[in-house]
């Protein structure tokens, strides 16, 4: 075994893809920095991890 992959690779990919989907011009111009982080986190929790997209 040369390289051991971490166990959470799949979840990290889901989060990365969720952030990419949320990062559109409409959301970037609408939210302040603080609110953007909150909204992004909520989107990832409900849509990506919860499977309710």
Secondary structure, DSSP 8 states (H G I E B T S, - for coil): ------TTHHHHHHHHHHHHHH--HHHHHHS-HHHHHHHHHHHIIIIIIT---
